[in-house]
Structure formats: C-alpha cells, structure tokens
Amino acid sequence: MALLDRNRGGGLADMTFIDHLEELRMHIIRSVLAILVMAIVIFVYRNWIFDYIITGPINPNFISYRVLCQFSHWAHMGDALCMPPVKVNMQSNSFGGQFIGSISMSFILGFIMAFPYIFWEFWRFVKPALKENELRTTRFVIFWVSFFFFLGAAFGFFLLGPFTFNFLAGFQLGTQGTLVTFPTLSDYLDNLTNIILGCGLAFELPVLAYALTRIGLITPFFLKKTRKYAIVVILILAAFITPSPDWMSQTIVFLPLYALYELSIILSVRVYKEEQKREQEDEWS
C-alpha cells in the first residue's frame, strides 16, 4: 500500500485507486513507446545488426574468440580457452520466418537498449511513495541498476554466448554422423535472449541485496549464514542460464555470480552499519 500513498514523498493531492492506475498506465505507455522507437531504429539497420551483433557469438572472427585464446596462452593454459571455429547455418522453415525473426530481434534489442528509460519510468512511479530519508539513500539508483544490467548483458553476449553456442554447435550424438544440426532463426534468438536477459537480471544481485538490507528484510549475518546454500542456488542458476551442459560454461557463469554474492555481503554490511548508526542517533535525539 505504500506505493499507493503518493503523498509521503511530496505532499501531492489525494489520489484515488483509479488515479494510480491511470498514472501507472501512462508510465507503461511511455515505456512501450521507448521500446517501439528503439525497435524501429534497429529494424531500419537490421541487416548490419544481424550480421555483426546478433550472429556475433557464432562468428569465427568474433572478438571474444581471439581474446580468450590470447588470454589462455598468456596464462600458460595452452589452448584450454581456444575454441575451434564453429560454422552454423540457420534456417527459416516458413515464408514469414525471416520477417517475423527481424521483428522479434528488433523488439528484444529495443527492450535492452531502452532498459534505463523503462526503469526510470518505474522509478518515477515508485519515488513519490518514499520518505525523504529513503530518497537520500537511493541516489544514482538508475545508474547502478542500468550499470549492472548492461554488465550482465555484456557478460552473456561476449563470454557466455560464444562458449554456449560453440559447445552446442559442436556437440554430436552418435559417431556415424547420422544427425546434422540445422537450428532455426527463432531457436537461436530464443537461446541468445535467454543468455543475455538471464545474465542481465542475475547481475542485479548487489542492487537487490542493497535494497533489501536498507528496508530491513535481510542482514549481512543472514547472507553469511546462507552462503553455502547460495552456492548451491547459484550453481543451479548457472546451469539454468547456460543451455549447454559443459562444466566450463557453467563455471564461467558461476564465478562472477558468486563474486556478486560476496559483493552483496560487503554492501549489506555497509548498509547495515549505516542503519544501526542512524537508529542510535535517533534514540539519542
């Protein structure tokens, strides 16, 4: 109900439930328009975007393949991270398949590119329900939420994507070459979308820990106590995010997620100390 109490933040006139729904509808409409604008721009340049961005993880000349191989040699790991070039020939099994695929591609990328604006609209709806002291602790929230989202999306696109598609394209069932993989465009887009959006949302863990600690739902002691359970959950999440079952791809997802969990503990400790100090000052005042 705090979201419906719009007066807490700024002394606005009383609003009915219908007024709140109307305001929420306007935020949603503006967010959809932002996605639509970005989708139109992407659709105009769809050929270049498809050739150099969408199909990047399955392109043998993709920058991640070169960088990972160079890092593998620099770290004296041999060719452990050097993935062999993979050739994927996708197919469209319907007349409108490529057109529908270009529409889907445009809206998916449109949502990703418009994410900061979408969250800004959401924040504008929630912000009036917050108290003044709560607003002081949420400065730069749009920047940090967007930063971790794009960091996770980049991680999925540049690192996890190449490992996943390289493994899946090279996996062969049987030894006689009876089966040949010809993925459809929609199948590839679904896998790429799951990887990018899954990593983008998973990387929001520090922001979520900060917010939950600030409102008192969790404490750093709770996060430390449940660390061993978190490791199991992160392993399951890594297995869910990575369509490929190879241990290397899952490890690549697990390590940064676990690092984010430890970062969440550090942020939670800092926020918890600040809250304890503020409560003590309130008691003495």
Disulfide bonds with the S-S distance in Angstrom:
Cys69-Cys82 2.00
